[in-house]
Amino acid sequence: MSLQATTKANKVDRLAELTAQSETSAGVSLWREAYRRLKRSKMAIIGLVIIALFVLVAVVGPWVAPHSPSAQLWRGEVFPNKGLFVGPRAGNWFGLDNLGRDEFSRVIVGARQTLLVGVISMLIGLVIGAAVGALSGAAATLGGKVGQRVDTVIMRFTDIMLALPSLLLAVSIAAVMGQSLTTVMVAVGVVQIPTFARLLRGSMLAQGGSDYVLAAKALGVRKRRIALTQIMPNSLSPVIVQATLSLATAIIEAAALSYLGLGNPDPSVPEWGVMLAQAQRFFDNAPMMSVYPAVGIIITALGFTLLGEAMREALDPKLRG
């Protein structure tokens, strides 16, 4: 065999070897790599465990609660005017509230209302904010001078909303709409809109100069299709992370509105923020009535915060490798 043939054969063998290596070690997608890192993150595992327990309690709470959360079964044993309350005992693990209702049952059932308010509030902010951010980002990236003007107008309105304190804005919206659970959801959701809009718009601007966008333009792909099928899907990572963090914020802000008396007007329906507001009058004589819902809010918010921070680290390109 000649030297040329041997060299050619070696090159073919080397090419086959490299091909086999590339097939066995195929490139890992962003989300798959993030998932691998999340599985190794203690912070993510702790956050997921807390969230899983919270969701489980919220789903099965009404069926596993030992007593009706609205039934005043022990009304004759409680005398709030005299500062006499029943603490934890065998039949009532968390004691009784000021109306003789089982506090443990109310905390368990109240988890569902708290989860419902947090999730719907976050979804309102996410959907509307993402739509506004996508419109602004697409206009700024692919819309030319007209698009930049549209982007400027949208962002100035967003800046006005961001300039207002979030809780003050939520209280103002809730005061205008009236006292109800729906009011709390809408008020907290509206407060979240500018955050999602700004985040998605900034991510789309960062993706606008990427090579795949330039290649799509060179191939004559329509701008609308580039924005919807290329730029926006690659810009959603920080938005998803923010959605997880916003759940914690939504739960806290919803509890704050309920605490201020802007939540559900029906006191018989348990919700952690409402329970906290009802318990403040009796804090001196029965402090645990405030502690139980407050601890639930804190631990739940902590779970979503831990998971969100872990996702942020897992999706950070500076930390991958």
Protein Blocks (a to p, Z undefined) as FASTA:
>chain_A
ZZklmmmmmmmmmmmmmmmmmmmmgccdfklmmmmmmmmpmklmmmmmmmmmmmmmmmmm
mmmpmbdfkbcfklmmpcfknopacdddfklmnopafkopafklmmmmmmmmmmmmmmmm
mmmmmmmmmmmmmmmmmmmmmnojmlmmmmmmmmmmmmmmmmpcfklmmmmmmmmnopcf
klmmmmmmmmmmmmmmmmmmmmmmmmmmpmklmmmmmnopafklmmmmmmmmmmmmmmmm
mmmmmmmmmmmmmmmmmmnopacfblklgcfklmmmmmmmmmmmmmmlmmmmmmmmmmmm
mmmmmmmmmmmmmmmmklgZZ
